[in-house]
Amino acid sequence: MPANSLTIQRTAPKQARVLIVEQVGPGPDTSHFSKLFDVHMLVWGSGRERTGEEYAALLESSGWKYRHTWYPPSKMLGIVEGVKE
C-alpha cells in the first residue's frame, strides 16, 4: 500500500474502517475477468490485480486488521474491509 496508507492508519480513530472497492481476483487456478486487467496493467505500468489474501496481507502490513471481503452477485468487484483496533 502507498506510504500515505500508514498516515491514514495512524490518524484514524480506534475502530475506524477502511474499504477497498476493487476487482478482487481468485487464486491462480480459477478463471476470472480480473485476470485480463492484470495483464493489461502489467503491460501498461507496474500495477496488478490482487487476490483477497493479498489485500488482507497489505492491510495487515499497514497496521489494519483484515475483517472481511464482500462480493456482489456479479462478483466483478469486491469490497475488502479493514479495521483499526
N, C-alpha and C positions, 0 to 999 in steps of 0.2 A: 504494500500500500504506500501511497505517497507520504512524504515526511509530514505534511500537514495533518494526516490522519492521527499522528501522535499528539499534535497540538489539540485537536478536537477531543481526543480521549482525555487529556489532562484537564481541559477546561470544562468538560461536560459534568453536570451534576450526577451524583450517585443514582443508579437505576436508569440513567439515560439510555436510549436505544438508538442504534444506527441501522438503517435499512438499505440494502444494496439491491436495486432492481436491475437485473441483468439476465442475459441468456446463460443459464447455468447448465453446462453440459454434463452428460452422463459419463461413465467410465469409457475406456478405450474400446471395449468390445460391443458397445451399443451405438446404433446409428441415430443421429440427431442433427437437426438443422443447424445447430450452433457450430458444428464442425466445419461447415462451409465458411462461416465468418472467421473461424480460427485460421484457416488457410489464407483468407483474404487479408487479415490483419498481419499475418507473418510476412506476406509479400509486400504489403503497403508500409509497414513500420515494424515496431518491436512488440506490439501488443499481442494478446491471445485471449481466447475464451478459457474459462476455468470451470472445474467441477465444484460441486458443493463442498467436498472435502478440502479443496484448495482454498476456497473462500473462507472456510472455517479456520484453516491454518493462518491465513492472512489476518483475520480478525484477532485471533489469539496472540499472534506476534506483535500486534499493535496495541495490546492491552485490553481488548474487548473479549467478552466471553461469548462464544457462539451459542445461539439459542435454538434456532430452527430455520428451515427453508420451506417456504410455501410455493406451490405451483398452481396456476390457474388451470382450468380444464384443457386448454390448448397445449400446455406445457412448453410454449415457445419462450416464455420468460420465467424467471424465478425470483422470489424475494427472500434474501438472506438476512436474518436478523441477528444482531449482536447487542449485548447489553453491558453496561459498565457496572461492576459490582463494588 
